[in-house]
């Protein structure tokens, strides 16, 4: 039985952690009044919190597990990913973020529709294309997250990987 050999300290820590996360979520729920509050924190966060948010979203299970795996597979040549990531963040900080703030938009599809004056049904063509691209990108991103989470749980709980794909038999 999984979990039978977990210590009470570990289980208590997990319960306290989840209660804290639920408390933070409830606090955010009570402070959120509109879409802008939800998506960009009412435009009231500073560079320190914004940078921490960006780091938390980029340094996730999929990135961590995937990057170390690719480093192991390709060796030292993959070291160039790090300057590329930093350059991308700096370009976003210096070029993209000020433009979006000036245009007063919240999402990238909204910004593109406004910036390029999409004339199709109030910019819905560019918003639809942006939404499709985001769904495709996040499908890949979430598959990496689930794989990374699975590897972490296998390590934490001593579970053996189990792969059953009935479609492939």
N, CA, C and O atoms as a DFTB+ gen file, in Angstrom:
676 C
 N C O
     1  1       0.838      -1.174       0.000
     2  2       0.000       0.000       0.000
     3  2       0.889       1.246       0.000
     4  3       1.781       1.380       0.838
     5  1       0.641       2.146      -0.937
     6  2       1.430       3.365      -1.042
     7  2       1.046       4.304       0.091
     8  3      -0.137       4.467       0.392
     9  1       2.025       4.913       0.710
    10  2       1.764       5.882       1.772
    11  2       1.737       5.266       3.157
    12  3       1.666       6.001       4.142
    13  1       1.791       3.937       3.272
    14  2       1.730       3.305       4.582
    15  2       2.996       3.558       5.386
    16  3       2.965       3.548       6.616
    17  1       4.118       3.786       4.689
    18  2       5.374       3.982       5.400
    19  2       5.794       5.453       5.458
    20  3       6.962       5.742       5.716
    21  1       4.877       6.376       5.228
    22  2       5.186       7.799       5.314
    23  2       5.123       8.247       6.769
    24  3       4.242       7.840       7.527
    25  1       6.071       9.088       7.135
    26  2       6.117       9.539       8.516
    27  2       5.021      10.554       8.806
    28  3       4.593      11.272       7.903
    29  1       4.559      10.624      10.054
    30  2       3.555      11.631      10.421
    31  2       4.061      13.059      10.194
    32  3       3.275      13.949       9.869
    33  1       5.358      13.282      10.363
    34  2       5.918      14.608      10.115
    35  2       5.759      14.997       8.643
    36  3       5.391      16.130       8.333
    37  1       6.036      14.057       7.743
    38  2       5.886      14.323       6.310
    39  2       4.427      14.616       5.974
    40  3       4.130      15.597       5.292
    41  1       3.519      13.767       6.452
    42  2       2.098      13.976       6.167
    43  2       1.596      15.290       6.755
    44  3       0.812      15.992       6.116
    45  1       2.039      15.633       7.966
    46  2       1.651      16.903       8.564
    47  2       2.168      18.092       7.771
    48  3       1.469      19.092       7.609
    49  1       3.395      17.979       7.277
    50  2       3.972      19.042       6.457
    51  2       3.170      19.230       5.177
    52  3       2.910      20.361       4.767
    53  1       2.781      18.137       4.548
    54  2       1.986      18.218       3.315
    55  2       0.631      18.850       3.595
    56  3       0.174      19.689       2.819
    57  1      -0.010      18.471       4.672
    58  2      -1.320      19.042       5.022
    59  2      -1.193      20.538       5.300
    60  3      -1.998      21.328       4.806
    61  1      -0.194      20.933       6.082
    62  2       0.005      22.356       6.374
    63  2       0.298      23.127       5.085
    64  3      -0.211      24.231       4.895
    65  1       1.106      22.557       4.212
    66  2       1.422      23.204       2.942
    67  2       0.148      23.434       2.121
    68  3      -0.068      24.531       1.605
    69  1      -0.680      22.418       2.003
    70  2      -1.922      22.564       1.233
    71  2      -2.867      23.573       1.877
    72  3      -3.546      24.314       1.166
    73  1      -2.924      23.616       3.192
    74  2      -3.763      24.612       3.857
    75  2      -3.254      26.035       3.596
    76  3      -4.046      26.954       3.386
    77  1      -1.951      26.204       3.610
    78  2      -1.390      27.527       3.299
    79  2      -1.710      27.910       1.861
    80  3      -2.101      29.047       1.599
    81  1      -1.552      26.986       0.932
    82  2      -1.858      27.263      -0.481
    83  2      -3.336      27.600      -0.643
    84  3      -3.677      28.535      -1.368
    85  1      -4.215      26.857       0.018
    86  2      -5.649      27.180      -0.046
    87  2      -5.931      28.562       0.534
    88  3      -6.761      29.299       0.002
    89  1      -5.247      28.919       1.620
    90  2      -5.413      30.248       2.214
    91  2      -4.969      31.354       1.271
    92  3      -5.647      32.373       1.142
    93  1      -3.837      31.158       0.613
    94  2      -3.358      32.146      -0.365
    95  2      -4.357      32.256      -1.523
    96  3      -4.652      33.356      -1.990
    97  1      -4.865      31.136      -1.973
    98  2      -5.855      31.154      -3.050
    99  2      -7.125      31.888      -2.650
   100  3      -7.674      32.653      -3.442
   101  1      -7.591      31.665      -1.442
   102  2      -8.795      32.350      -0.982
   103  2      -8.552      33.852      -0.837
   104  3      -9.411      34.661      -1.189
   105  1      -7.388      34.218      -0.321
   106  2      -7.045      35.633      -0.208
   107  2      -7.036      36.297      -1.585
   108  3      -7.572      37.392      -1.754
   109  1      -6.424      35.632      -2.569
   110  2      -6.420      36.159      -3.936
   111  2      -7.822      36.263      -4.509
   112  3      -8.141      37.218      -5.217
   113  1      -8.653      35.284      -4.203
   114  2     -10.039      35.308      -4.678
   115  2     -10.802      36.515      -4.136
   116  3     -11.580      37.140      -4.857
   117  1     -10.579      36.837      -2.874
   118  2     -11.295      37.973      -2.281
   119  2     -10.778      39.306      -2.812
   120  3     -11.522      40.286      -2.813
   121  1      -9.528      39.373      -3.265
   122  2      -8.952      40.620      -3.764
   123  2      -9.205      40.831      -5.264
   124  3      -9.049      41.948      -5.760
   125  1      -9.589      39.788      -5.983
   126  2      -9.764      39.883      -7.425
   127  2     -11.161      40.393      -7.750
   128  3     -12.165      39.795      -7.363
   129  1     -11.205      41.519      -8.472
   130  2     -12.496      42.120      -8.814
   131  2     -12.820      42.042     -10.296
   132  3     -13.993      41.985     -10.664
   133  1     -11.813      42.038     -11.153
   134  2     -12.072      41.987     -12.595
   135  2     -10.957      41.198     -13.294
   136  3     -10.046      40.678     -12.649
   137  1     -11.051      41.122     -14.620
   138  2     -10.107      40.342     -15.410
   139  2      -8.675      40.860     -15.265
   140  3      -7.734      40.071     -15.190
   141  1      -8.511      42.174     -15.225
   142  2      -7.177      42.753     -15.099
   143  2      -6.549      42.412     -13.747
   144  3      -5.346      42.163     -13.670
   145  1      -7.347      42.399     -12.688
   146  2      -6.831      41.973     -11.384
   147  2      -6.330      40.537     -11.445
   148  3      -5.284      40.214     -10.880
   149  1      -7.072      39.681     -12.127
   150  2      -6.719      38.271     -12.201
   151  2      -5.483      38.037     -13.069
   152  3      -4.577      37.304     -12.673
   153  1      -5.444      38.649     -14.239
   154  2      -4.385      38.345     -15.195
   155  2      -3.073      39.067     -14.920
   156  3      -2.004      38.488     -15.114
   157  1      -3.131      40.312     -14.474
   158  2      -1.893      41.073     -14.271
   159  2      -1.847      41.745     -12.905
   160  3      -1.190      42.774     -12.745
   161  1      -2.527      41.183     -11.931
   162  2      -2.516      41.672     -10.550
   163  2      -2.839      43.154     -10.459
   164  3      -2.250      43.880      -9.659
   165  1      -3.781      43.597     -11.286
   166  2      -4.192      44.993     -11.256
   167  2      -3.085      45.961     -11.634
   168  3      -3.170      47.154     -11.346
   169  1      -2.044      45.444     -12.281
   170  2      -0.868      46.241     -12.683
   171  2      -0.205      46.922     -11.494
   172  3       0.314      48.031     -11.622
   173  1      -0.221      46.268     -10.347
   174  2       0.324      46.869      -9.130
   175  2       1.561      46.163      -8.588
   176  3       2.079      46.570      -7.548
   177  1       2.048      45.129      -9.251
   178  2       3.231      44.451      -8.734
   179  2       4.483      45.145      -9.256
   180  3       4.488      45.711     -10.349
   181  1       5.523      45.092      -8.472
   182  2       6.780      45.722      -8.847
   183  2       7.696      44.757      -9.572
   184  3       7.323      43.613      -9.831
   185  1       8.892      45.216      -9.901
   186  2       9.823      44.372     -10.644
   187  2      10.289      43.139      -9.871
   188  3      10.532      42.092     -10.472
   189  1      10.417      43.247      -8.554
   190  2      10.871      42.105      -7.766
   191  2       9.844      40.969      -7.808
   192  3      10.197      39.819      -8.072
   193  1       8.585      41.290      -7.548
   194  2       7.532      40.272      -7.581
   195  2       7.313      39.781      -9.008
   196  3       7.109      38.587      -9.229
   197  1       7.353      40.690      -9.973
   198  2       7.202      40.291     -11.375
   199  2       8.304      39.347     -11.816
   200  3       8.045      38.359     -12.504
   201  1       9.544      39.650     -11.419
   202  2      10.666      38.773     -11.746
   203  2      10.556      37.416     -11.071
   204  3      10.874      36.391     -11.673
   205  1      10.105      37.410      -9.817
   206  2       9.918      36.146      -9.108
   207  2       8.818      35.309      -9.758
   208  3       8.923      34.086      -9.838
   209  1       7.765      35.979     -10.219
   210  2       6.682      35.276     -10.902
   211  2       7.173      34.659     -12.202
   212  3       6.869      33.504     -12.500
   213  1       7.928      35.425     -12.970
   214  2       8.486      34.901     -14.218
   215  2       9.402      33.714     -13.944
   216  3       9.339      32.703     -14.644
   217  1      10.249      33.835     -12.929
   218  2      11.151      32.736     -12.594
   219  2      10.386      31.493     -12.156
   220  3      10.735      30.375     -12.534
   221  1       9.342      31.694     -11.357
   222  2       8.560      30.540     -10.889
   223  2       7.866      29.842     -12.043
   224  3       7.745      28.617     -12.042
   225  1       7.412      30.595     -13.018
   226  2       6.721      29.959     -14.143
   227  2       7.706      29.305     -15.102
   228  3       7.354      28.332     -15.769
   229  1       8.922      29.812     -15.186
   230  2       9.903      29.240     -16.099
   231  2      10.674      28.071     -15.484
   232  3      11.016      27.116     -16.182
   233  1      10.945      28.144     -14.199
   234  2      11.744      27.122     -13.536
   235  2      10.822      26.097     -12.896
   236  3      10.682      26.037     -11.674
   237  1      10.205      25.304     -13.735
   238  2       9.204      24.348     -13.279
   239  2       9.723      22.930     -13.469
   240  3      10.859      22.719     -13.894
   241  1       8.885      21.982     -13.153
   242  2       9.295      20.574     -13.230
   243  2       9.707      20.185     -14.646
   244  3      10.732      19.531     -14.834
   245  1       8.928      20.577     -15.628
   246  2       9.260      20.232     -17.011
   247  2      10.570      20.842     -17.450
   248  3      11.371      20.190     -18.121
   249  1      10.794      22.087     -17.078
   250  2      12.040      22.757     -17.438
   251  2      13.214      22.127     -16.712
   252  3      14.244      21.833     -17.319
   253  1      13.058      21.920     -15.413
   254  2      14.154      21.382     -14.615
   255  2      14.533      19.980     -15.063
   256  3      15.697      19.716     -15.366
   257  1      13.561      19.084     -15.107
   258  2      13.846      17.702     -15.479
   259  2      14.273      17.618     -16.938
   260  3      15.226      16.914     -17.271
   261  1      13.567      18.337     -17.808
   262  2      13.892      18.301     -19.229
   263  2      15.251      18.887     -19.540
   264  3      15.998      18.334     -20.346
   265  1      15.579      20.002     -18.909
   266  2      16.858      20.651     -19.185
   267  2      18.022      19.788     -18.719
   268  3      19.010      19.640     -19.439
   269  1      17.918      19.220     -17.532
   270  2      18.997      18.352     -17.067
   271  2      19.130      17.115     -17.951
   272  3      20.236      16.637     -18.201
   273  1      17.999      16.602     -18.418
   274  2      18.051      15.452     -19.314
   275  2      18.731      15.782     -20.635
   276  3      19.533      14.995     -21.137
   277  1      18.414      16.939     -21.196
   278  2      19.039      17.342     -22.454
   279  2      20.517      17.664     -22.232
   280  3      21.345      17.352     -23.088
   281  1      20.862      18.280     -21.101
   282  2      22.278      18.516     -20.780
   283  2      23.024      17.193     -20.717
   284  3      24.134      17.078     -21.236
   285  1      22.424      16.202     -20.090
   286  2      23.058      14.888     -19.994
   287  2      23.212      14.259     -21.374
   288  3      24.242      13.657     -21.678
   289  1      22.188      14.399     -22.202
   290  2      22.195      13.783     -23.531
   291  2      23.176      14.475     -24.476
   292  3      23.927      13.806     -25.186
   293  1      23.175      15.815     -24.490
   294  2      23.963      16.559     -25.470
   295  2      25.304      17.053     -24.958
   296  3      26.177      17.421     -25.744
   297  1      25.467      17.061     -23.651
   298  2      26.737      17.499     -23.090
   299  2      26.863      19.011     -23.013
   300  3      25.870      19.735     -22.932
   301  1      28.097      19.466     -23.041
   302  2      28.403      20.877     -22.823
   303  2      27.820      21.787     -23.904
   304  3      27.592      22.969     -23.647
   305  1      27.579      21.272     -25.087
   306  2      27.059      22.090     -26.177
   307  2      25.712      22.717     -25.888
   308  3      25.364      23.734     -26.489
   309  1      24.958      22.141     -24.995
   310  2      23.622      22.669     -24.678
   311  2      23.692      23.842     -23.707
   312  3      22.658      24.412     -23.359
   313  1      24.888      24.210     -23.265
   314  2      25.042      25.313     -22.308
   315  2      24.522      26.620     -22.892
   316  3      24.198      27.543     -22.145
   317  1      24.440      26.712     -24.216
   318  2      23.996      27.946     -24.865
   319  2      22.516      28.222     -24.666
   320  3      22.037      29.294     -25.037
   321  1      21.789      27.290     -24.095
   322  2      20.375      27.558     -23.804
   323  2      20.238      28.670     -22.779
   324  3      19.287      29.450     -22.843
   325  1      21.169      28.760     -21.834
   326  2      21.047      29.733     -20.748
   327  2      21.199      31.177     -21.218
   328  3      20.377      32.010     -20.837
   329  1      22.203      31.521     -22.022
   330  2      22.230      32.896     -22.551
   331  2      21.012      33.215     -23.412
   332  3      20.538      34.351     -23.427
   333  1      20.505      32.211     -24.132
   334  2      19.308      32.422     -24.938
   335  2      18.083      32.729     -24.084
   336  3      17.287      33.606     -24.419
   337  1      17.935      31.998     -22.974
   338  2      16.816      32.268     -22.069
   339  2      16.927      33.665     -21.468
   340  3      15.940      34.400     -21.414
   341  1      18.121      34.032     -21.018
   342  2      18.305      35.365     -20.445
   343  2      18.039      36.447     -21.486
   344  3      17.414      37.462     -21.178
   345  1      18.505      36.240     -22.707
   346  2      18.266      37.224     -23.772
   347  2      16.770      37.359     -24.044
   348  3      16.273      38.465     -24.258
   349  1      16.056      36.242     -24.037
   350  2      14.605      36.292     -24.237
   351  2      13.906      37.068     -23.141
   352  3      13.001      37.855     -23.415
   353  1      14.316      36.853     -21.907
   354  2      13.721      37.591     -20.789
   355  2      14.013      39.085     -20.895
   356  3      13.138      39.913     -20.643
   357  1      15.245      39.426     -21.269
   358  2      15.611      40.840     -21.375
   359  2      14.863      41.509     -22.524
   360  3      14.401      42.641     -22.382
   361  1      14.739      40.826     -23.655
   362  2      13.963      41.383     -24.773
   363  2      12.512      41.589     -24.351
   364  3      11.917      42.618     -24.670
   365  1      11.945      40.633     -23.647
   366  2      10.569      40.785     -23.157
   367  2      10.454      41.970     -22.210
   368  3       9.501      42.746     -22.284
   369  1      11.428      42.104     -21.324
   370  2      11.409      43.198     -20.352
   371  2      11.533      44.559     -21.018
   372  3      10.808      45.493     -20.674
   373  1      12.446      44.671     -21.968
   374  2      12.748      45.981     -22.544
   375  2      11.885      46.347     -23.748
   376  3      11.622      47.527     -23.978
   377  1      11.442      45.358     -24.517
   378  2      10.720      45.667     -25.747
   379  2       9.236      45.313     -25.708
   380  3       8.402      46.106     -26.145
   381  1       8.901      44.144     -25.196
   382  2       7.515      43.687     -25.247
   383  2       6.675      44.290     -24.122
   384  3       5.602      44.837     -24.374
   385  1       7.156      44.193     -22.892
   386  2       6.368      44.667     -21.745
   387  2       6.009      46.145     -21.836
   388  3       4.855      46.493     -21.586
   389  1       6.946      47.037     -22.184
   390  2       6.548      48.447     -22.284
   391  2       5.490      48.698     -23.364
   392  3       4.604      49.534     -23.184
   393  1       5.581      47.980     -24.472
   394  2       4.580      48.132     -25.535
   395  2       3.200      47.695     -25.047
   396  3       2.206      48.381     -25.286
   397  1       3.143      46.566     -24.372
   398  2       1.850      46.085     -23.880
   399  2       1.279      47.032     -22.833
   400  3       0.072      47.273     -22.807
   401  1       2.133      47.567     -21.976
   402  2       1.650      48.517     -20.960
   403  2       1.140      49.792     -21.618
   404  3       0.114      50.337     -21.211
   405  1       1.851      50.266     -22.627
   406  2       1.433      51.486     -23.316
   407  2       0.101      51.293     -24.043
   408  3      -0.741      52.190     -24.055
   409  1      -0.082      50.126     -24.643
   410  2      -1.334      49.851     -25.340
   411  2      -2.469      49.542     -24.371
   412  3      -3.638      49.572     -24.755
   413  1      -2.135      49.246     -23.117
   414  2      -3.167      48.990     -22.121
   415  2      -3.838      47.638     -22.271
   416  3      -4.958      47.452     -21.794
   417  1      -3.187      46.702     -22.916
   418  2      -3.770      45.378     -23.109
   419  2      -3.249      44.414     -22.051
   420  3      -2.217      44.643     -21.419
   421  1      -3.997      43.329     -21.881
   422  2      -3.663      42.362     -20.845
   423  2      -3.071      41.090     -21.434
   424  3      -2.134      40.529     -20.865
   425  1      -3.598      40.624     -22.562
   426  2      -3.122      39.381     -23.163
   427  2      -2.393      39.669     -24.466
   428  3      -2.600      40.710     -25.090
   429  1      -1.546      38.744     -24.866
   430  2      -0.798      38.900     -26.109
   431  2      -1.741      38.957     -27.313
   432  3      -1.546      39.816     -28.172
   433  1      -2.766      38.078     -27.424
   434  2      -3.682      38.212     -28.563
   435  2      -4.391      39.572     -28.606
   436  3      -4.602      40.116     -29.689
   437  1      -4.756      40.120     -27.460
   438  2      -5.355      41.461     -27.439
   439  2      -4.365      42.507     -27.939
   440  3      -4.732      43.400     -28.703
   441  1      -3.126      42.398     -27.513
   442  2      -2.098      43.340     -27.959
   443  2      -1.908      43.259     -29.472
   444  3      -1.837      44.288     -30.144
   445  1      -1.826      42.044     -30.009
   446  2      -1.618      41.881     -31.452
   447  2      -2.806      42.427     -32.232
   448  3      -2.628      43.078     -33.262
   449  1      -4.010      42.167     -31.751
   450  2      -5.198      42.687     -32.435
   451  2      -5.202      44.212     -32.453
   452  3      -5.564      44.821     -33.459
   453  1      -4.804      44.827     -31.352
   454  2      -4.760      46.293     -31.282
   455  2      -3.607      46.848     -32.103
   456  3      -3.775      47.817     -32.844
   457  1      -2.446      46.239     -31.973
   458  2      -1.237      46.758     -32.633
   459  2      -1.336      46.702     -34.149
   460  3      -0.926      47.641     -34.832
   461  1      -1.877      45.611     -34.683
   462  2      -1.930      45.444     -36.132
   463  2      -3.316      45.725     -36.698
   464  3      -3.584      45.420     -37.860
   465  1      -4.188      46.298     -35.896
   466  2      -5.517      46.731     -36.311
   467  2      -6.249      45.645     -37.106
   468  3      -6.664      45.844     -38.247
   469  1      -6.385      44.504     -36.456
   470  2      -7.113      43.396     -37.081
   471  2      -8.540      43.852     -37.351
   472  3      -9.260      44.242     -36.431
   473  1      -8.945      43.802     -38.616
   474  2     -10.261      44.317     -38.984
   475  2     -11.341      43.242     -39.021
   476  3     -12.479      43.527     -39.394
   477  1     -11.011      42.039     -38.650
   478  2     -11.992      40.958     -38.712
   479  2     -12.763      40.808     -37.430
   480  3     -12.229      40.293     -36.448
   481  1     -14.000      41.242     -37.410
   482  2     -14.903      41.072     -36.270
   483  2     -14.265      41.560     -34.969
   484  3     -14.165      40.806     -34.001
   485  1     -13.838      42.811     -34.952
   486  2     -13.230      43.438     -33.776
   487  2     -11.961      42.733     -33.312
   488  3     -11.725      42.616     -32.110
   489  1     -11.148      42.267     -34.243
   490  2      -9.876      41.646     -33.887
   491  2      -9.983      40.188     -33.504
   492  3      -9.028      39.622     -32.971
   493  1     -11.106      39.572     -33.759
   494  2     -11.271      38.186     -33.331
   495  2     -10.450      37.201     -34.150
   496  3     -10.182      36.098     -33.675
   497  1     -10.041      37.560     -35.364
   498  2      -9.201      36.658     -36.149
   499  2      -7.846      36.472     -35.475
   500  3      -7.393      35.346     -35.271
   501  1      -7.213      37.572     -35.138
   502  2      -5.897      37.454     -34.501
   503  2      -6.017      36.840     -33.105
   504  3      -5.130      36.102     -32.678
   505  1      -7.087      37.132     -32.404
   506  2      -7.279      36.522     -31.085
   507  2      -7.470      35.013     -31.212
   508  3      -6.954      34.257     -30.390
   509  1      -8.189      34.574     -32.212
   510  2      -8.406      33.131     -32.422
   511  2      -7.097      32.436     -32.782
   512  3      -6.799      31.359     -32.267
   513  1      -6.325      33.051     -33.660
   514  2      -5.033      32.458     -34.021
   515  2      -4.124      32.406     -32.794
   516  3      -3.452      31.402     -32.558
   517  1      -4.104      33.490     -32.012
   518  2      -3.304      33.505     -30.788
   519  2      -3.751      32.428     -29.807
   520  3      -2.918      31.762     -29.192
   521  1      -5.051      32.257     -29.660
   522  2      -5.567      31.240     -28.742
   523  2      -5.171      29.838     -29.197
   524  3      -4.803      28.999     -28.375
   525  1      -5.246      29.584     -30.491
   526  2      -4.858      28.263     -31.017
   527  2      -3.376      28.005     -30.765
   528  3      -2.995      26.915     -30.339
   529  1      -2.542      29.011     -31.028
   530  2      -1.100      28.848     -30.796
   531  2      -0.793      28.628     -29.318
   532  3       0.077      27.828     -28.973
   533  1      -1.504      29.332     -28.452
   534  2      -1.292      29.163     -27.011
   535  2      -1.708      27.764     -26.565
   536  3      -1.010      27.144     -25.764
   537  1      -2.827      27.260     -27.068
   538  2      -3.272      25.903     -26.711
   539  2      -2.248      24.872     -27.174
   540  3      -1.930      23.940     -26.436
   541  1      -1.733      25.030     -28.383
   542  2      -0.723      24.086     -28.878
   543  2       0.547      24.140     -28.026
   544  3       1.089      23.100     -27.652
   545  1       1.019      25.347     -27.722
   546  2       2.239      25.481     -26.930
   547  2       2.044      24.919     -25.529
   548  3       2.926      24.233     -25.011
   549  1       0.909      25.197     -24.914
   550  2       0.685      24.719     -23.549
   551  2       0.395      23.224     -23.493
   552  3       0.573      22.604     -22.444
   553  1      -0.041      22.640     -24.588
   554  2      -0.180      21.184     -24.618
   555  2       1.185      20.536     -24.460
   556  3       1.345      19.585     -23.696
   557  1       2.170      21.056     -25.188
   558  2       3.536      20.549     -25.063
   559  2       4.078      20.842     -23.665
   560  3       4.675      19.977     -23.025
   561  1       3.862      22.072     -23.202
   562  2       4.366      22.488     -21.886
   563  2       3.766      21.627     -20.769
   564  3       4.487      21.179     -19.878
   565  1       2.468      21.397     -20.813
   566  2       1.823      20.607     -19.757
   567  2       2.234      19.143     -19.802
   568  3       2.315      18.493     -18.760
   569  1       2.494      18.615     -20.995
   570  2       2.969      17.231     -21.048
   571  2       4.327      17.115     -20.367
   572  3       4.607      16.116     -19.704
   573  1       5.176      18.137     -20.528
   574  2       6.461      18.134     -19.824
   575  2       6.246      18.267     -18.321
   576  3       6.956      17.631     -17.542
   577  1       5.284      19.079     -17.900
   578  2       4.994      19.227     -16.471
   579  2       4.534      17.905     -15.868
   580  3       4.993      17.503     -14.799
   581  1       3.627      17.241     -16.562
   582  2       3.112      15.970     -16.035
   583  2       4.202      14.907     -15.983
   584  3       4.260      14.119     -15.039
   585  1       5.063      14.885     -16.991
   586  2       6.174      13.941     -16.978
   587  2       7.120      14.242     -15.817
   588  3       7.535      13.336     -15.094
   589  1       7.457      15.522     -15.645
   590  2       8.331      15.915     -14.532
   591  2       7.707      15.598     -13.192
   592  3       8.382      15.093     -12.295
   593  1       6.411      15.891     -13.043
   594  2       5.716      15.562     -11.800
   595  2       5.700      14.067     -11.538
   596  3       5.854      13.629     -10.398
   597  1       5.514      13.282     -12.594
   598  2       5.530      11.828     -12.445
   599  2       6.878      11.313     -11.976
   600  3       6.947      10.421     -11.130
   601  1       7.944      11.870     -12.519
   602  2       9.293      11.468     -12.108
   603  2       9.540      11.832     -10.652
   604  3      10.123      11.047      -9.903
   605  1       9.099      13.021     -10.249
   606  2       9.269      13.439      -8.855
   607  2       8.487      12.516      -7.923
   608  3       9.021      12.080      -6.903
   609  1       7.231      12.213      -8.254
   610  2       6.429      11.318      -7.409
   611  2       7.021       9.911      -7.369
   612  3       7.006       9.267      -6.320
   613  1       7.542       9.428      -8.494
   614  2       8.182       8.117      -8.484
   615  2       9.362       8.108      -7.517
   616  3       9.558       7.146      -6.774
   617  1      10.140       9.181      -7.532
   618  2      11.299       9.259      -6.638
   619  2      10.875       9.389      -5.181
   620  3      11.458       8.748      -4.307
   621  1       9.854      10.222      -4.910
   622  2       9.434      10.458      -3.529
   623  2       8.788       9.241      -2.897
   624  3       9.054       8.922      -1.738
   625  1       7.948       8.567      -3.646
   626  2       7.149       7.486      -3.072
   627  2       7.653       6.097      -3.442
   628  3       7.046       5.098      -3.059
   629  1       8.747       6.024      -4.178
   630  2       9.316       4.733      -4.532
   631  2       8.434       3.913      -5.452
   632  3       8.422       2.686      -5.361
   633  1       7.704       4.560      -6.325
   634  2       6.815       3.858      -7.243
   635  2       7.563       3.485      -8.513
   636  3       8.407       4.242      -8.993
   637  1       7.255       2.333      -9.042
   638  2       7.839       1.922     -10.311
   639  2       6.998       2.491     -11.451
   640  3       5.774       2.550     -11.343
   641  1       7.642       2.911     -12.544
   642  2       6.861       3.427     -13.667
   643  2       5.988       2.329     -14.264
   644  3       6.411       1.179     -14.379
   645  1       4.790       2.690     -14.634
   646  2       3.850       1.720     -15.185
   647  2       3.252       2.326     -16.436
   648  3       2.586       3.360     -16.377
   649  1       3.481       1.699     -17.543
   650  2       3.018       2.234     -18.808
   651  2       2.062       1.243     -19.440
   652  3       2.449       0.133     -19.803
   653  1       0.825       1.650     -19.566
   654  2      -0.167       0.812     -20.218
   655  2      -0.853       1.634     -21.297
   656  3      -1.622       2.553     -21.014
   657  1      -0.563       1.290     -22.502
   658  2      -1.207       1.953     -23.628
   659  2      -1.960       0.893     -24.417
   660  3      -1.396       0.237     -25.292
   661  1      -3.221       0.737     -24.104
   662  2      -4.011      -0.315     -24.752
   663  2      -4.202      -0.045     -26.236
   664  3      -4.491      -0.967     -26.998
   665  1      -4.048       1.196     -26.655
   666  2      -4.198       1.514     -28.064
   667  2      -3.052       0.984     -28.910
   668  3      -3.197       0.801     -30.118
   669  1      -1.907       0.736     -28.270
   670  2      -0.721       0.333     -29.012
   671  2      -0.516      -1.177     -29.060
   672  3       0.467      -1.644     -29.635
   673  1      -1.414      -1.939     -28.472
   674  2      -1.227      -3.393     -28.446
   675  2      -1.815      -4.035     -29.648
   676  3      -1.748      -5.256     -29.791
